[in-house]
Amino acid sequence: MTLDVAARQLDMSKSNLSRIETAQIGIKPRDVRAALALYRVTGADAEALIEIARGAQQRGWWQKYSDVLPDWFEFYVGLEAEAATLRTYEAEAVPGLLQTEAYAREVYRLTAGEEGIERKVAARMHRQNVLHRENPVELSVVLNEAVLCRPVGGNAVMAAQLTHLGRMARLPNVTVQVLPFTAGGHPAMNSPYVVLTFPDTADAAVVYLENLSTGLALEEADQVRGYSLVHEELCRMALPPAASLARLEEASRHFA
């Protein structure tokens, strides 16, 4: 297929397609998807290339932290930067996007040691810009009540973290709900997760799972649908936003 034919089929100029092919400019995930369809690339190979395009589209600030961020997490940060919505459940800790510096520092100290800790904290703080940019990400968080009771870093650090969490929960694009102990068992007891959706509806939603040594992105429609239903159920079981905010304030006073 000639450059001229391919460019016409993809509804772009020959010069643009040529610059994409010679790595002079980037390419959006939707254009990657169109090119793959045109070139008859399907299945796992196609999805892998679309994921690379997603991660590369917002490539920028996190590259300077590549010495402290593993490749698999850099990939997630790229998805997070591109996302329109994030839905997450956390069982043990405040999500990174809502952490204070002191709380983040203590979490890294406990889970990864002292090496590179200040740069890791700086990268985490930079990630939080997605909540404050011109078109901020819509964040829905369900927190196990245990997160509010565990004094990570001591009482002063925890009190400040809970106060900050309450302040962030008042943002119009952030919803925080506390899943109380009284809710009993629930469908995410063994699986913290993040469900990401993207502004371009052609880009499939992604479920991101993480452990101490790696991260995993799930894209199968059934998998995404399953985790989305779990999140809906957790939101139903959790305290409503206003009651959750009151619970955060109560927990903060406990550590004051």
N, C-alpha and C positions, 0 to 999 in steps of 0.2 A: 504494500500500500504506500503510495507516494505521500510526501508531506502535504501536498496540495489537497489530495483526496481526504486524508485524515483530518486536516484542519477544517475542511468544509463539513464533514460529518460531525465534528465536535463543536461546530458553530464558534470557531475562534480563528483568528488570523494566522497565516503561515508563520509570521514573525514571532507571534506569541508561542505557538507550539514549538518552533525551533528553539526559542530561548528556554522553554521548559525542558526540552530534551537535552540541552547542553548545560543545564543547571545554572543558568543565569538568573532565573526567577523561580519562585515556588509554584506549587499547584494545589488548588483547593481539593478537599476530599470528594466533593461532588463531581469535579472534573476528572479525578482519578477513576471514580466509579463509571463515568461515561466512557472514558478511554478503554477501560477494561472490558466493558460490554462490546465496544466496537472491535476490539482485538480478540474477542472471544476467550478471555481469561476468566475463569469462574472458580467457585469453591474456595478452599483454604488459601490458595495462592492469592486470589483476589482480595479476600478479607485481610490477609496479612499486609498487602500493599496499602489498602485503605487505612488500616491502623497506623502505618508509618506516616501516611499523609496527614492524619489527624495530629499525631505527635509533633510533626515538623511544622505545621502551619503556624503555631504560636511559639516556635522555637526562639529562644532569646535569653531572658534573664537567668534561667536555671542552668544554662551551660557553664556559667562561671562557678557553679557549685558542684561540678561533676566530680571533683575530688572527694566530696563527702556524700554525694547522692548516688546510690547504685543505679545502673542502667535501667533496671526494671521499674524503679521509682521515678526516674526522670520521664519515662514513658507515661506513667500515670499523671504526673504533673502537667504534661502536655495535654492530656485529655481533660484534666480539671480546668485548665486555662481556657479551653475551647467550649466547655459545657454551658448549657443554658440552665439546667437544673441538676441538683445533687440531692439524693435522698439517702440517708445513712442511719445505721443503728450502731451504737457503741455500748459495749458492756462494761468496760473497765476504765476508760479514760475519756476526757473531753476531746472531741475531734480536733485535729490539728488546726483547722481553719478558725477555731474559736478559743485557742489557747493563748494565755499570756506568755511573755518571754520567760518568766521565772518558772512557771508550770512546765513549759516545753523543755526548758533546760533540765529540770529534774526528771522528766520522763526519759529524755535521752540518756541522762546519767545512769538511770536504773536499767534501761533496756539495751544500751549500746556502749556504755563506758564514756570516758572523758575525751577520747581522741576526736578532734574536729568539732567539739560540741558547740562552740560559739558560731561557727559557720553553718552548722546544721540548724541552729536556732534562727539565725538570720534568714536562711532559706525558707523556713516555716513561716516566719513573719511576712516574707515577701509573697508567699502563696496567698495570704489573706487579702491581697489586693483584689481578688476576684469578687469579693463581697462589697467593694466600695467603688468599683470602676463605673463608667458611664452607663453601661448595661450590665448591672451586677447579676451574678448567678443567683438563682432562687435555691435556697438551702433549707431542707427539711431534715431535722435531727430528732431522733428518738434516743434518749439516754436512759440506760438502766439506772435506777435510783441509787445503786451501789456507787456509781461515779461521784455522787454528791457527798457520800459518807466517807470516802477514802481520802485521808489527809496527805495527798502527794506533796512533798516538800515542806510539810509542817503546817501549822494552823494559819500563819500569816499569808503564806503563798496560796493556800487553799481558799482562804476568805477573799483574797484579791481575785482569784480565778473565778469564783462563783459570782462575785459582783460584776466582773467583766462579762461573764456568760449571760447574766440577766440584762446587761446593757445591750449586748449583741442581739438578744432575743427580741428586743424592741424595734430592731430595724425592720422596715417593711418587707424586705426580701428574705428574712430569716425567721424560721419557725422552730422553736425548741419545745419538745414535749418530754416529760419525765414518765418513764414506765415504772409505776410504783411496785414495791414488793407485794402489795396486796393483789396485784393483777395475777399472781401465780405464774404457772408455766406459760410459755409463748413460743411461736414458731421459729424464732431466731436465737434460741438459747445456745446453740453451738456455732453461730455463724454471723459475726459482724460483717457488714457489707457497705458498699457504696453503689448506688444506681445512678448512672450519668445519662442524661439526654442532651441533644445538641440542637443549635438553632436551625440547621438545615435538616428538614424532615427526611431527606434521603439518607442521612447518616444514622445508622442503626444505634439504638441505645446500647450501653455497655454496663455490665456488672463487674465491679472490681473487688477482689478478695485479696487479703494480705496476711502473711505470717512473718516471723522474725527474719526469714532468709530470702523470701521472694514474694512477688505479686502475680496475680492471675487475672486476666480480662476474659469475661465470658460474653459472647455475642449472639449465641443461638436465641432465636425468638422465644422459645419455650423457657429457657433459663431466665431471660430478662423478665418475662411475664411472671414467672414464679416468684422472683425476688420482689417485683413490684407489688404483687398481691400480699406478700409477707409484710411489706412496709405499710400498706393500707391497713392491714390487720393490727400491726403494732400501734399505728396512729389511733386506731379505734380503741385499743386497750389502754393507751397511755392517758395521762391527765390532759385535759384541754390546755391550750397555750396559756390562758390567764391563770389557771390553777397551777400549771407548771412553773410560771414565773413566781408565784407566791411560795412554792416549794423551794425554789432556788434562793429566794430571799431568806427563808427560814433556815436553810442549810448554811448560808453565809453567816448569819448571826451566831450559829453554833460554833463557828471557828474564830469568831472575832475575839 
